[in-house]
């Protein structure tokens, strides 16, 4: 589906918010995710991004994940990346970006992990 | 009308029916009278002979009886002389009246000098056979000049005392016959005169209609087929007159038809001349493009028209149109169309706007119900971009040289002049397609795709046209046109051409390897392109972000790539996506009317992807790997696309094509571990 990305926001316990992303993350859709997450950050919500439904990620999508991580970190708000699809994980691995993102195999693990 | 050669007036016939009839009547009457007269004369003569014989016999008997008593006297001559004299004088026609005794002495004769003399009978007498009953001693005789009867003069006791002779000349008979003949001739003359007169009157009456018929026929001969023959006649002439009237009406109709046919033929020739003078007589070649058209006129000239021309700004305009309306009317609209396109083609940048203008101007001059379907395209030979619009015309067919695929571009416009008042504007739009080297475009009129096979059940259709176009990849436009026409002839198999057939081919030539080129770099890029066009598989994408979604399925369709292990295909599509996204976003600024072409080339060396685009050139050569350790780089989150490309590919090369296109070559890395074990 071209440029189709959906984000579903689930408020969770202890100030965490789960944002489930499905579809394509490209130059059209990535900025929308970024602004959604920025709003959550401004409200001091910690965010878990469920990326299991992302079937394609373009460089702009990767860039927005990196920028998000840095902005959250700068604001002192947590952001975790969970259940990366092959499309996402292969690119993250290719660029060796794992060390800049808090990545968890599942959303459950992201929810229960201790703060880094 | 055909000119009739003037015949000299016939004043009189060489052999008139009147003279002929009179001659025949004359001959018949004369003949029959002569035959009847001859028979009659024969009969009369016989009757006269018989009568003369009877009379001679009777006279001879009477004379003999009278002589018998005279012989008893002493001087019979005294009695017999007055008797014979009396007989002779009362019947002067008698030649001889004489009585002779037993000793041959004349006893009775009109001439007294003969009495007592030895009787001398006329010479050459022969006994004559006769129907008269003769008594004993009686004899009938004749000579060439006489008839004579001899009767015996008998004594009372039966003894023959002498003979009585009575003769009459044959001329007596002839005189009688001749008199009768004279009468016959008189009667004959009278009858003949009457017959000739009657014939003359009758034939003249009978032939009176001939003059009327002749006058009528002469009038027809002079070309007057309107005036009818008036003839009240109950004979065959009356029938003839009505036949002539029917004939002249039919002649009139045939003549009218012939005049109409001649007029149509003249009009047809005129229309053909106009049409052929309007159509271009050569092809157009510029900057790697060849545009060539072909037109075959139907028996009855149709209204097909095509043209191509260089516009003031260096771009190429071309059109194909079909005027509804054949013959001279169609041709006039065609000339009008040609003139209008000539005057407005440099005024309007958009094909759609030109069509709207043409609709407005044609609408002012065309009869309601007539219309023109028209395709108009403007080709930029530098970029290969074609912008076109179609007013109810047949779909555009494009053959893609590298993917060997056929694309149809259908538009929704209504024909020019079909609906008045500018309605057409809302139905038209400009569309764009980019022609890559090796691509070929076909425009045409419905005489091609709607051409029926001999059974009249199936049309030639778009698919066959596409097949021919695809089969002719690499041929010159001229060859393509000829082959298309040949296939069409085969399809029609001798059937007549019912509509004009027009074809227009626009071909973009394949890039040639030009080793004489100045720069080594140009030679190199020309080689890539040549190889890609020869052996590569390709896809044409528009300058629209949604088009990028077609990359992944296309890659999956390539067997070699589909079989890569691990995340191979995923990463390759990311890398190719990034390269293409650069062109769409930066090179083309998301302009969907532009296109670019992507090849996968598996040659002798490492396989590679090649991208040919006409967008803004980008200087990607001085790329440096992003340093993600730098927080600012991560915060910015941009320029990562090139990192993806460089990490997936062995090499990334850029170059320029011969017409200032951009070439991007992404060399496949056969050594990469797609399982990404190198990345922790």
Interface residues (C-beta under 8 A of the other chain):
Chain A: X2 X3 X24 X26 X27 X28 X56 X57 X58 X59 X60 X62 X63 X64 X65 X66 X67 X69 X70 X71 X86 X87 X90 X91 X93 X94 X95 X96 X97 X98 X100
Chain B: X545 X546 X548 X549 X552 X567 X570 X571 X573 X574 X577 X578 X581 X585 X628 X631 X634 X635 X636 X637 X638 X639 X640 X641 X643 X644 X647 X648 X676 X679 X680
